[in-house]
Amino acid sequence: MVVVSEQQVRKRPRHLMDPDNLRREVIRPTGPGVMALEPVQRWVLSVLAATTIGHLAAGLVIAALTVDESRPGAQVGLNILAGAFGIIAVTVFRVIHQKKFLSPWLLLGLVPGIVGFFLVFR
């Protein structure tokens, strides 16, 4: 008579990675259901990209404020660039989320340039 002992499969603790299932689903603590990892990564990437480009636009506005007042062309140019980079930030955000990039939201990108013009020529 041969006795075969069956090994029980031991579950790994939840905090450890399972090599057989590398893509783990993320559970939302606020609501029922499961959230896939890709949308979270998309949101993180889009917010980081838009924030970084937005800081560049704000830096151009600050540069326009520090340029000598005898060079209004440089101030205008820097504020136009700030508006352009603001539009680029909104476009990048929408493209990462796979939305049409031509939308009324692009007007939001003009805010740094408009604020810059207001601050320079007040």
N, CA, C and O atoms as CSV, one atom per row, in Angstrom:
chain,resi,resn,atom,element,x,y,z
A,1,MET,N,N,0.837,-1.154,0.000
A,1,MET,CA,C,0.000,0.000,0.000
A,1,MET,C,C,0.902,1.244,0.000
A,1,MET,O,O,1.834,1.346,0.798
A,2,VAL,N,N,0.608,2.192,-0.914
A,2,VAL,CA,C,1.391,3.416,-1.045
A,2,VAL,C,C,0.543,4.575,-0.536
A,2,VAL,O,O,-0.587,4.788,-0.974
A,3,VAL,N,N,1.109,5.292,0.374
A,3,VAL,CA,C,0.404,6.442,0.928
A,3,VAL,C,C,1.011,7.697,0.311
A,3,VAL,O,O,2.208,7.954,0.436
A,4,VAL,N,N,0.176,8.455,-0.344
A,4,VAL,CA,C,0.624,9.705,-0.966
A,4,VAL,C,C,0.107,10.852,-0.113
A,4,VAL,O,O,-1.094,10.991,0.118
A,5,SER,N,N,1.020,11.648,0.336
A,5,SER,CA,C,0.598,12.797,1.139
A,5,SER,C,C,0.440,14.011,0.224
A,5,SER,O,O,1.316,14.326,-0.581
A,6,GLU,N,N,-0.646,14.646,0.365
A,6,GLU,CA,C,-0.889,15.848,-0.433
A,6,GLU,C,C,-0.373,17.060,0.325
A,6,GLU,O,O,-0.628,17.247,1.514
A,7,GLN,N,N,0.357,17.867,-0.414
A,7,GLN,CA,C,0.848,19.102,0.204
A,7,GLN,C,C,-0.224,20.172,0.044
A,7,GLN,O,O,-0.778,20.373,-1.037
A,8,GLN,N,N,-0.484,20.819,1.103
A,8,GLN,CA,C,-1.454,21.898,1.030
A,8,GLN,C,C,-0.770,23.139,0.474
A,8,GLN,O,O,0.353,23.475,0.850
A,9,VAL,N,N,-1.464,23.797,-0.414
A,9,VAL,CA,C,-0.932,25.021,-0.994
A,9,VAL,C,C,-1.082,26.133,0.033
A,9,VAL,O,O,-2.184,26.447,0.483
A,10,ARG,N,N,0.042,26.714,0.387
A,10,ARG,CA,C,0.040,27.766,1.392
A,10,ARG,C,C,-0.122,29.116,0.708
A,10,ARG,O,O,0.636,29.441,-0.206
A,11,LYS,N,N,-1.086,29.894,1.131
A,11,LYS,CA,C,-1.279,31.221,0.560
A,11,LYS,C,C,-0.202,32.155,1.077
A,11,LYS,O,O,0.176,32.115,2.248
A,12,ARG,N,N,0.278,32.987,0.185
A,12,ARG,CA,C,1.272,33.983,0.576
A,12,ARG,C,C,0.577,35.122,1.328
A,12,ARG,O,O,-0.587,35.430,1.071
A,13,PRO,N,N,1.295,35.728,2.242
A,13,PRO,CA,C,0.734,36.921,2.882
A,13,PRO,C,C,0.464,37.994,1.825
A,13,PRO,O,O,1.176,38.072,0.823
A,14,ARG,N,N,-0.538,38.800,2.041
A,14,ARG,CA,C,-0.996,39.767,1.046
A,14,ARG,C,C,0.064,40.796,0.683
A,14,ARG,O,O,0.054,41.304,-0.438
A,15,HIS,N,N,0.962,41.117,1.577
A,15,HIS,CA,C,1.947,42.156,1.295
A,15,HIS,C,C,3.100,41.661,0.430
A,15,HIS,O,O,3.923,42.467,-0.005
A,16,LEU,N,N,3.181,40.362,0.170
A,16,LEU,CA,C,4.253,39.824,-0.656
A,16,LEU,C,C,3.781,39.651,-2.094
A,16,LEU,O,O,2.604,39.393,-2.346
A,17,MET,N,N,4.715,39.796,-3.035
A,17,MET,CA,C,4.386,39.636,-4.439
A,17,MET,C,C,4.243,38.153,-4.774
A,17,MET,O,O,5.028,37.325,-4.311
A,18,ASP,N,N,3.254,37.833,-5.566
A,18,ASP,CA,C,3.051,36.462,-6.019
A,18,ASP,C,C,3.689,36.322,-7.397
A,18,ASP,O,O,3.222,36.965,-8.337
A,19,PRO,N,N,4.742,35.506,-7.562
A,19,PRO,CA,C,5.400,35.397,-8.861
A,19,PRO,C,C,4.502,34.797,-9.940
A,19,PRO,O,O,4.770,34.974,-11.128
A,20,ASP,N,N,3.454,34.098,-9.549
A,20,ASP,CA,C,2.538,33.526,-10.533
A,20,ASP,C,C,1.496,34.538,-11.008
A,20,ASP,O,O,0.863,34.336,-12.044
A,21,ASN,N,N,1.317,35.614,-10.262
A,21,ASN,CA,C,0.338,36.630,-10.610
A,21,ASN,C,C,0.974,37.997,-10.387
A,21,ASN,O,O,0.785,38.608,-9.335
A,22,LEU,N,N,1.732,38.482,-11.383
A,22,LEU,CA,C,2.486,39.718,-11.198
A,22,LEU,C,C,1.606,40.958,-11.223
A,22,LEU,O,O,1.920,41.951,-10.567
A,23,ARG,N,N,0.517,40.915,-11.967
A,23,ARG,CA,C,-0.364,42.080,-12.038
A,23,ARG,C,C,-1.455,41.937,-11.000
A,23,ARG,O,O,-2.463,41.268,-11.229
A,24,ARG,N,N,-1.252,42.559,-9.875
A,24,ARG,CA,C,-2.207,42.480,-8.776
A,24,ARG,C,C,-3.209,43.613,-8.913
A,24,ARG,O,O,-2.831,44.727,-9.272
A,25,GLU,N,N,-4.466,43.354,-8.636
A,25,GLU,CA,C,-5.493,44.373,-8.696
A,25,GLU,C,C,-5.474,45.187,-7.410
A,25,GLU,O,O,-5.220,44.666,-6.324
A,26,VAL,N,N,-5.749,46.469,-7.559
A,26,VAL,CA,C,-5.742,47.373,-6.418
A,26,VAL,C,C,-7.182,47.572,-5.967
A,26,VAL,O,O,-8.052,47.894,-6.775
A,27,ILE,N,N,-7.427,47.383,-4.692
A,27,ILE,CA,C,-8.782,47.529,-4.156
A,27,ILE,C,C,-8.942,48.944,-3.628
A,27,ILE,O,O,-8.121,49.434,-2.853
A,28,ARG,N,N,-10.015,49.587,-4.061
A,28,ARG,CA,C,-10.299,50.940,-3.598
A,28,ARG,C,C,-10.780,50.898,-2.156
A,28,ARG,O,O,-11.708,50.156,-1.836
A,29,PRO,N,N,-10.161,51.687,-1.278
A,29,PRO,CA,C,-10.632,51.684,0.107
A,29,PRO,C,C,-11.943,52.445,0.282
A,29,PRO,O,O,-12.648,52.235,1.268
A,30,THR,N,N,-12.282,53.337,-0.674
A,30,THR,CA,C,-13.459,54.175,-0.491
A,30,THR,C,C,-14.730,53.545,-1.018
A,30,THR,O,O,-15.825,53.946,-0.623
A,31,GLY,N,N,-14.612,52.581,-1.889
A,31,GLY,CA,C,-15.823,52.019,-2.456
A,31,GLY,C,C,-15.647,50.558,-2.798
A,31,GLY,O,O,-14.542,50.020,-2.738
A,32,PRO,N,N,-16.728,49.932,-3.150
A,32,PRO,CA,C,-16.632,48.519,-3.502
A,32,PRO,C,C,-16.006,48.354,-4.880
A,32,PRO,O,O,-16.072,49.254,-5.717
A,33,GLY,N,N,-15.418,47.229,-5.097
A,33,GLY,CA,C,-14.893,46.925,-6.416
A,33,GLY,C,C,-13.386,47.010,-6.484
A,33,GLY,O,O,-12.694,47.347,-5.522
A,34,VAL,N,N,-12.921,46.689,-7.662
A,34,VAL,CA,C,-11.491,46.600,-7.900
A,34,VAL,C,C,-11.105,47.650,-8.924
A,34,VAL,O,O,-11.857,47.908,-9.865
A,35,MET,N,N,-9.952,48.251,-8.752
A,35,MET,CA,C,-9.457,49.244,-9.697
A,35,MET,C,C,-8.175,48.712,-10.315
A,35,MET,O,O,-7.262,48.299,-9.601
A,36,ALA,N,N,-8.105,48.721,-11.625
A,36,ALA,CA,C,-6.914,48.226,-12.306
A,36,ALA,C,C,-5.762,49.202,-12.109
A,36,ALA,O,O,-5.979,50.371,-11.790
A,37,LEU,N,N,-4.558,48.728,-12.297
A,37,LEU,CA,C,-3.375,49.546,-12.054
A,37,LEU,C,C,-3.135,50.564,-13.166
A,37,LEU,O,O,-2.598,51.640,-12.902
A,38,GLU,N,N,-3.521,50.251,-14.405
A,38,GLU,CA,C,-3.254,51.149,-15.526
A,38,GLU,C,C,-3.912,52.518,-15.385
A,38,GLU,O,O,-3.240,53.522,-15.623
A,39,PRO,N,N,-5.186,52.616,-15.013
A,39,PRO,CA,C,-5.764,53.956,-14.850
A,39,PRO,C,C,-5.059,54.776,-13.767
A,39,PRO,O,O,-4.927,55.993,-13.894
A,40,VAL,N,N,-4.616,54.119,-12.726
A,40,VAL,CA,C,-3.899,54.835,-11.665
A,40,VAL,C,C,-2.578,55.369,-12.211
A,40,VAL,O,O,-2.215,56.517,-11.955
A,41,GLN,N,N,-1.870,54.544,-12.956
A,41,GLN,CA,C,-0.611,54.988,-13.549
A,41,GLN,C,C,-0.851,56.131,-14.524
A,41,GLN,O,O,-0.063,57.075,-14.582
A,42,ARG,N,N,-1.936,56.052,-15.290
A,42,ARG,CA,C,-2.262,57.108,-16.251
A,42,ARG,C,C,-2.523,58.422,-15.529
A,42,ARG,O,O,-2.064,59.476,-15.969
A,43,TRP,N,N,-3.262,58.366,-14.417
A,43,TRP,CA,C,-3.547,59.586,-13.665
A,43,TRP,C,C,-2.275,60.179,-13.062
A,43,TRP,O,O,-2.070,61.392,-13.104
A,44,VAL,N,N,-1.432,59.331,-12.507
A,44,VAL,CA,C,-0.191,59.826,-11.906
A,44,VAL,C,C,0.686,60.475,-12.971
A,44,VAL,O,O,1.230,61.557,-12.754
A,45,LEU,N,N,0.825,59.819,-14.119
A,45,LEU,CA,C,1.657,60.358,-15.191
A,45,LEU,C,C,1.108,61.674,-15.708
A,45,LEU,O,O,1.870,62.618,-15.920
A,46,SER,N,N,-0.198,61.755,-15.915
A,46,SER,CA,C,-0.770,62.978,-16.467
A,46,SER,C,C,-0.676,64.142,-15.489
A,46,SER,O,O,-0.413,65.273,-15.895
A,47,VAL,N,N,-0.885,63.877,-14.220
A,47,VAL,CA,C,-0.775,64.957,-13.225
A,47,VAL,C,C,0.671,65.432,-13.110
A,47,VAL,O,O,0.925,66.633,-13.019
A,48,LEU,N,N,1.616,64.495,-13.113
A,48,LEU,CA,C,3.029,64.889,-13.051
A,48,LEU,C,C,3.440,65.694,-14.272
A,48,LEU,O,O,4.132,66.704,-14.143
A,49,ALA,N,N,3.023,65.258,-15.458
A,49,ALA,CA,C,3.388,65.969,-16.685
A,49,ALA,C,C,2.777,67.367,-16.702
A,49,ALA,O,O,3.471,68.344,-16.982
A,50,ALA,N,N,1.486,67.467,-16.404
A,50,ALA,CA,C,0.825,68.772,-16.427
A,50,ALA,C,C,1.395,69.706,-15.363
A,50,ALA,O,O,1.549,70.901,-15.614
A,51,THR,N,N,1.707,69.184,-14.189
A,51,THR,CA,C,2.281,70.016,-13.127
A,51,THR,C,C,3.672,70.506,-13.500
A,51,THR,O,O,4.007,71.668,-13.269
A,52,THR,N,N,4.480,69.627,-14.073
A,52,THR,CA,C,5.835,70.017,-14.463
A,52,THR,C,C,5.803,71.089,-15.544
A,52,THR,O,O,6.515,72.089,-15.451
A,53,ILE,N,N,4.975,70.884,-16.571
A,53,ILE,CA,C,4.897,71.875,-17.648
A,53,ILE,C,C,4.258,73.159,-17.131
A,53,ILE,O,O,4.634,74.250,-17.560
A,54,GLY,N,N,3.302,73.045,-16.219
A,54,GLY,CA,C,2.699,74.239,-15.620
A,54,GLY,C,C,3.706,75.063,-14.834
A,54,GLY,O,O,3.655,76.292,-14.849
A,55,HIS,N,N,4.625,74.384,-14.143
A,55,HIS,CA,C,5.677,75.112,-13.433
A,55,HIS,C,C,6.608,75.826,-14.413
A,55,HIS,O,O,7.090,76.922,-14.126
A,56,LEU,N,N,6.858,75.216,-15.555
A,56,LEU,CA,C,7.666,75.880,-16.585
A,56,LEU,C,C,6.966,77.146,-17.062
A,56,LEU,O,O,7.606,78.186,-17.225
A,57,ALA,N,N,5.660,77.066,-17.287
A,57,ALA,CA,C,4.900,78.241,-17.713
A,57,ALA,C,C,4.933,79.328,-16.637
A,57,ALA,O,O,5.083,80.508,-16.956
A,58,ALA,N,N,4.797,78.945,-15.383
A,58,ALA,CA,C,4.866,79.929,-14.292
A,58,ALA,C,C,6.255,80.547,-14.211
A,58,ALA,O,O,6.385,81.739,-13.934
A,59,GLY,N,N,7.286,79.758,-14.446
A,59,GLY,CA,C,8.652,80.291,-14.457
A,59,GLY,C,C,8.856,81.309,-15.563
A,59,GLY,O,O,9.577,82.289,-15.380
A,60,LEU,N,N,8.228,81.086,-16.710
A,60,LEU,CA,C,8.331,82.064,-17.797
A,60,LEU,C,C,7.627,83.370,-17.433
A,60,LEU,O,O,8.096,84.449,-17.796
A,61,VAL,N,N,6.517,83.279,-16.724
A,61,VAL,CA,C,5.834,84.499,-16.263
A,61,VAL,C,C,6.723,85.250,-15.278
A,61,VAL,O,O,6.837,86.473,-15.349
A,62,ILE,N,N,7.349,84.525,-14.365
A,62,ILE,CA,C,8.256,85.165,-13.401
A,62,ILE,C,C,9.441,85.793,-14.128
A,62,ILE,O,O,9.894,86.877,-13.760
A,63,ALA,N,N,9.940,85.119,-15.153
A,63,ALA,CA,C,11.039,85.687,-15.940
A,63,ALA,C,C,10.590,86.966,-16.635
A,63,ALA,O,O,11.364,87.918,-16.729
A,64,ALA,N,N,9.356,87.002,-17.124
A,64,ALA,CA,C,8.840,88.211,-17.767
A,64,ALA,C,C,8.735,89.358,-16.770
A,64,ALA,O,O,8.900,90.520,-17.141
A,65,LEU,N,N,8.463,89.039,-15.510
A,65,LEU,CA,C,8.373,90.083,-14.490
A,65,LEU,C,C,9.746,90.645,-14.129
A,65,LEU,O,O,9.856,91.800,-13.718
A,66,THR,N,N,10.786,89.837,-14.281
A,66,THR,CA,C,12.125,90.287,-13.897
A,66,THR,C,C,12.884,90.951,-15.039
A,66,THR,O,O,13.934,91.554,-14.817
A,67,VAL,N,N,12.362,90.846,-16.262
A,67,VAL,CA,C,13.025,91.493,-17.403
A,67,VAL,C,C,12.881,93.003,-17.255
A,67,VAL,O,O,11.862,93.500,-16.777
A,68,ASP,N,N,13.910,93.718,-17.671
A,68,ASP,CA,C,13.910,95.179,-17.591
A,68,ASP,C,C,12.716,95.750,-18.366
A,68,ASP,O,O,12.381,95.270,-19.449
A,69,GLU,N,N,12.080,96.782,-17.795
A,69,GLU,CA,C,10.891,97.366,-18.419
A,69,GLU,C,C,11.200,98.067,-19.733
A,69,GLU,O,O,10.287,98.381,-20.497
A,70,SER,N,N,12.459,98.310,-19.999
A,70,SER,CA,C,12.823,98.943,-21.269
A,70,SER,C,C,12.758,97.945,-22.429
A,70,SER,O,O,12.949,98.324,-23.584
A,71,ARG,N,N,12.491,96.680,-22.125
A,71,ARG,CA,C,12.386,95.645,-23.164
A,71,ARG,C,C,10.992,95.007,-23.130
A,71,ARG,O,O,10.851,93.853,-22.726
A,72,PRO,N,N,9.972,95.744,-23.547
A,72,PRO,CA,C,8.616,95.183,-23.496
A,72,PRO,C,C,8.428,94.014,-24.469
A,72,PRO,O,O,7.584,93.147,-24.243
A,73,GLY,N,N,9.202,93.992,-25.535
A,73,GLY,CA,C,9.094,92.879,-26.482
A,73,GLY,C,C,9.478,91.553,-25.847
A,73,GLY,O,O,8.872,90.520,-26.130
A,74,ALA,N,N,10.489,91.588,-24.986
A,74,ALA,CA,C,10.907,90.369,-24.291
A,74,ALA,C,C,9.829,89.923,-23.305
A,74,ALA,O,O,9.562,88.730,-23.163
A,75,GLN,N,N,9.210,90.894,-22.623
A,75,GLN,CA,C,8.140,90.548,-21.687
A,75,GLN,C,C,6.950,89.918,-22.412
A,75,GLN,O,O,6.377,88.930,-21.952
A,76,VAL,N,N,6.591,90.509,-23.556
A,76,VAL,CA,C,5.480,89.966,-24.343
A,76,VAL,C,C,5.820,88.560,-24.833
A,76,VAL,O,O,4.993,87.652,-24.753
A,77,GLY,N,N,7.026,88.386,-25.335
A,77,GLY,CA,C,7.437,87.078,-25.843
A,77,GLY,C,C,7.420,86.001,-24.768
A,77,GLY,O,O,6.972,84.882,-25.016
A,78,LEU,N,N,7.905,86.331,-23.581
A,78,LEU,CA,C,7.906,85.352,-22.488
A,78,LEU,C,C,6.485,84.988,-22.058
A,78,LEU,O,O,6.207,83.835,-21.729
A,79,ASN,N,N,5.589,85.975,-22.062
A,79,ASN,CA,C,4.200,85.680,-21.691
A,79,ASN,C,C,3.492,84.855,-22.766
A,79,ASN,O,O,2.657,84.008,-22.448
A,80,ILE,N,N,3.819,85.096,-24.026
A,80,ILE,CA,C,3.253,84.269,-25.098
A,80,ILE,C,C,3.751,82.832,-24.956
A,80,ILE,O,O,2.985,81.882,-25.120
A,81,LEU,N,N,5.039,82.682,-24.652
A,81,LEU,CA,C,5.583,81.338,-24.433
A,81,LEU,C,C,4.927,80.664,-23.227
A,81,LEU,O,O,4.675,79.459,-23.249
A,82,ALA,N,N,4.651,81.439,-22.176
A,82,ALA,CA,C,3.979,80.873,-20.997
A,82,ALA,C,C,2.596,80.352,-21.370
A,82,ALA,O,O,2.200,79.271,-20.935
A,83,GLY,N,N,1.859,81.117,-22.174
A,83,GLY,CA,C,0.548,80.657,-22.632
A,83,GLY,C,C,0.649,79.418,-23.507
A,83,GLY,O,O,-0.173,78.507,-23.405
A,84,ALA,N,N,1.665,79.390,-24.370
A,84,ALA,CA,C,1.851,78.223,-25.242
A,84,ALA,C,C,2.170,76.974,-24.419
A,84,ALA,O,O,1.637,75.897,-24.689
A,85,PHE,N,N,3.034,77.117,-23.425
A,85,PHE,CA,C,3.351,75.962,-22.587
A,85,PHE,C,C,2.154,75.548,-21.727
A,85,PHE,O,O,2.001,74.367,-21.414
A,86,GLY,N,N,1.318,76.492,-21.347
A,86,GLY,CA,C,0.088,76.137,-20.639
A,86,GLY,C,C,-0.832,75.296,-21.518
A,86,GLY,O,O,-1.420,74.317,-21.056
A,87,ILE,N,N,-0.952,75.682,-22.785
A,87,ILE,CA,C,-1.764,74.902,-23.723
A,87,ILE,C,C,-1.155,73.518,-23.923
A,87,ILE,O,O,-1.878,72.525,-23.999
A,88,ILE,N,N,0.171,73.451,-24.008
A,88,ILE,CA,C,0.845,72.154,-24.152
A,88,ILE,C,C,0.567,71.272,-22.933
A,88,ILE,O,O,0.361,70.067,-23.077
A,89,ALA,N,N,0.560,71.862,-21.740
A,89,ALA,CA,C,0.296,71.079,-20.520
A,89,ALA,C,C,-1.098,70.463,-20.558
A,89,ALA,O,O,-1.267,69.287,-20.236
A,90,VAL,N,N,-2.095,71.250,-20.950
A,90,VAL,CA,C,-3.465,70.730,-21.027
A,90,VAL,C,C,-3.562,69.661,-22.114
A,90,VAL,O,O,-4.238,68.649,-21.935
A,91,THR,N,N,-2.883,69.889,-23.242
A,91,THR,CA,C,-2.907,68.915,-24.336
A,91,THR,C,C,-2.280,67.594,-23.912
A,91,THR,O,O,-2.828,66.528,-24.197
A,92,VAL,N,N,-1.139,67.654,-23.235
A,92,VAL,CA,C,-0.475,66.431,-22.769
A,92,VAL,C,C,-1.384,65.673,-21.804
A,92,VAL,O,O,-1.491,64.449,-21.881
A,93,PHE,N,N,-2.030,66.390,-20.910
A,93,PHE,CA,C,-2.953,65.762,-19.959
A,93,PHE,C,C,-4.056,65.010,-20.701
A,93,PHE,O,O,-4.367,63.867,-20.367
A,94,ARG,N,N,-4.644,65.655,-21.707
A,94,ARG,CA,C,-5.747,65.029,-22.439
A,94,ARG,C,C,-5.278,63.871,-23.308
A,94,ARG,O,O,-5.991,62.877,-23.446
A,95,VAL,N,N,-4.092,63.981,-23.896
A,95,VAL,CA,C,-3.576,62.904,-24.747
A,95,VAL,C,C,-3.258,61.666,-23.914
A,95,VAL,O,O,-3.523,60.545,-24.349
A,96,ILE,N,N,-2.697,61.852,-22.729
A,96,ILE,CA,C,-2.400,60.707,-21.863
A,96,ILE,C,C,-3.683,59.961,-21.504
A,96,ILE,O,O,-3.681,58.736,-21.380
A,97,HIS,N,N,-4.772,60.701,-21.339
A,97,HIS,CA,C,-6.056,60.066,-21.017
A,97,HIS,C,C,-6.818,59.628,-22.265
A,97,HIS,O,O,-7.970,59.203,-22.178
A,98,GLN,N,N,-6.172,59.733,-23.420
A,98,GLN,CA,C,-6.725,59.306,-24.703
A,98,GLN,C,C,-8.048,59.999,-25.012
A,98,GLN,O,O,-9.003,59.370,-25.468
A,99,LYS,N,N,-8.085,61.298,-24.756
A,99,LYS,CA,C,-9.237,62.128,-25.096
A,99,LYS,C,C,-8.867,62.971,-26.313
A,99,LYS,O,O,-7.689,63.107,-26.641
A,100,LYS,N,N,-9.869,63.537,-26.980
A,100,LYS,CA,C,-9.582,64.465,-28.075
A,100,LYS,C,C,-8.869,65.672,-27.487
A,100,LYS,O,O,-9.318,66.255,-26.501
A,101,PHE,N,N,-7.753,66.037,-28.104
A,101,PHE,CA,C,-7.006,67.133,-27.507
A,101,PHE,C,C,-7.562,68.490,-27.905
A,101,PHE,O,O,-7.258,69.483,-27.245
A,102,LEU,N,N,-8.367,68.572,-28.963
A,102,LEU,CA,C,-9.013,69.831,-29.309
A,102,LEU,C,C,-10.329,69.923,-28.543
A,102,LEU,O,O,-11.297,69.231,-28.859
A,103,SER,N,N,-10.348,70.777,-27.546
A,103,SER,CA,C,-11.552,70.930,-26.730
A,103,SER,C,C,-11.512,72.304,-26.064
A,103,SER,O,O,-10.483,72.978,-26.090
A,104,PRO,N,N,-12.613,72.713,-25.479
A,104,PRO,CA,C,-12.626,73.992,-24.767
A,104,PRO,C,C,-11.661,74.030,-23.578
A,104,PRO,O,O,-11.309,75.110,-23.104
A,105,TRP,N,N,-11.233,72.867,-23.095
A,105,TRP,CA,C,-10.288,72.827,-21.976
A,105,TRP,C,C,-8.953,73.465,-22.344
A,105,TRP,O,O,-8.197,73.859,-21.456
A,106,LEU,N,N,-8.648,73.573,-23.632
A,106,LEU,CA,C,-7.381,74.191,-24.035
A,106,LEU,C,C,-7.319,75.659,-23.610
A,106,LEU,O,O,-6.234,76.206,-23.414
A,107,LEU,N,N,-8.482,76.292,-23.468
A,107,LEU,CA,C,-8.494,77.687,-23.015
A,107,LEU,C,C,-7.910,77.823,-21.614
A,107,LEU,O,O,-7.394,78.882,-21.254
A,108,LEU,N,N,-7.989,76.764,-20.829
A,108,LEU,CA,C,-7.392,76.776,-19.495
A,108,LEU,C,C,-5.880,76.971,-19.577
A,108,LEU,O,O,-5.275,77.549,-18.674
A,109,GLY,N,N,-5.276,76.494,-20.653
A,109,GLY,CA,C,-3.835,76.643,-20.829
A,109,GLY,C,C,-3.394,78.077,-21.052
A,109,GLY,O,O,-2.218,78.395,-20.872
A,110,LEU,N,N,-4.314,78.951,-21.443
A,110,LEU,CA,C,-3.965,80.357,-21.661
A,110,LEU,C,C,-3.838,81.149,-20.366
A,110,LEU,O,O,-3.350,82.279,-20.377
A,111,VAL,N,N,-4.265,80.575,-19.268
A,111,VAL,CA,C,-4.269,81.292,-17.988
A,111,VAL,C,C,-2.890,81.825,-17.600
A,111,VAL,O,O,-2.805,82.986,-17.201
A,112,PRO,N,N,-1.798,81.046,-17.692
A,112,PRO,CA,C,-0.494,81.614,-17.308
A,112,PRO,C,C,-0.107,82.834,-18.142
A,112,PRO,O,O,0.435,83.802,-17.610
A,113,GLY,N,N,-0.379,82.792,-19.438
A,113,GLY,CA,C,-0.051,83.934,-20.292
A,113,GLY,C,C,-0.884,85.159,-19.963
A,113,GLY,O,O,-0.364,86.275,-19.922
A,114,ILE,N,N,-2.178,84.958,-19.729
A,114,ILE,CA,C,-3.066,86.079,-19.406
A,114,ILE,C,C,-2.686,86.697,-18.066
A,114,ILE,O,O,-2.632,87.919,-17.933
A,115,VAL,N,N,-2.424,85.856,-17.081
A,115,VAL,CA,C,-1.991,86.364,-15.772
A,115,VAL,C,C,-0.665,87.104,-15.914
A,115,VAL,O,O,-0.464,88.149,-15.294
A,116,GLY,N,N,0.237,86.566,-16.729
A,116,GLY,CA,C,1.527,87.227,-16.953
A,116,GLY,C,C,1.361,88.597,-17.591
A,116,GLY,O,O,2.002,89.558,-17.167
A,117,PHE,N,N,0.497,88.698,-18.617
A,117,PHE,CA,C,0.254,90.000,-19.245
A,117,PHE,C,C,-0.337,90.979,-18.240
A,117,PHE,O,O,0.034,92.153,-18.219
A,118,PHE,N,N,-1.251,90.500,-17.412
A,118,PHE,CA,C,-1.853,91.374,-16.404
A,118,PHE,C,C,-0.796,91.882,-15.425
A,118,PHE,O,O,-0.773,93.070,-15.101
A,119,LEU,N,N,0.074,90.998,-14.955
A,119,LEU,CA,C,1.086,91.401,-13.976
A,119,LEU,C,C,2.148,92.316,-14.581
A,119,LEU,O,O,2.648,93.214,-13.904
A,120,VAL,N,N,2.492,92.100,-15.832
A,120,VAL,CA,C,3.544,92.903,-16.462
A,120,VAL,C,C,3.041,94.294,-16.818
A,120,VAL,O,O,3.755,95.276,-16.617
A,121,PHE,N,N,1.826,94.394,-17.341
A,121,PHE,CA,C,1.341,95.675,-17.860
A,121,PHE,C,C,0.288,96.329,-16.973
A,121,PHE,O,O,-0.552,97.077,-17.472
A,122,ARG,N,N,0.314,96.067,-15.685
A,122,ARG,CA,C,-0.657,96.723,-14.796
A,122,ARG,C,C,-0.222,98.102,-14.425
A,122,ARG,O,O,-0.922,98.791,-13.684
